[in-house]
C-alpha cells in the first residue's frame, strides 16, 4: 500500500513497511488481534530500533459492540 511513498523516501531514509499481526506477510499470532496488542507490537518494534522513528499509517477503525 505504501510502495510509492517508500520509493520516494528510501534514498534519504531507512523505510520499513510494517504489517500488523496477521495482516499482509505477517505470521498468525497467538495473542489475539485487539487494538492493544497491535499497538504494543508497533511500540515494541519502534523501541527495538533504539532511535527515533516516524511511524506513518492509516487510521484503524475500531468497532465497539
N, C-alpha and C positions, 0 to 999 in steps of 0.2 A: 504494500500500500504506500510505502514511503520511498520507493525506488528513485523517483525523480529528485526528492529532497536530499537523499543520501548522495546521489551522483553529483549534485550541485555543491555539496558541502565537504565531501570527503577529501578534497585537495587541501583544505585548511584545518579540518577537524577529524578526530577519530570518531567514526559513526558506528553505532551498534544498533541493529534492527532487533528489537526485543519483542518476543511473543509472551503473552500471559500464559500461565499454566493451562495445558490442554488446548491451546489455540495454535494455528499455524504449524510450525515444525516442532513445537514443544511437546514433550512427552506427557502422558497422562499422569497426574499426580494423585497421591493417596489422601492428602489432607483436606480435600474439598476445594470448592471454587467460589467461595463467598468473597465479597469485596475486601474484607480484612486480610484474607490470605493473599490475594493478588497484589494488594497494596504493600504488604510486608515483603513479598517476593521482589518487587521493584525496588523497595528501600534497601533490602539486603544486597541486591545486585549493585546498586549505587555505592553502598558502603564498602563493598569488596574492592572497588577500584581505588579507594583511598585518595581520592582527589575530587574536586568539584565537578559536577556533571550538569548538563542541561537536558532535562527529560521532556521530550515532545510527544504528544499523543492526542487522541480524541477523547471526548467525554464518554464515560461508560454509563449507560442507562441502568439504573437500579430499580427493580420493582419490589415494592414492599407490600406483602399480602396479608 
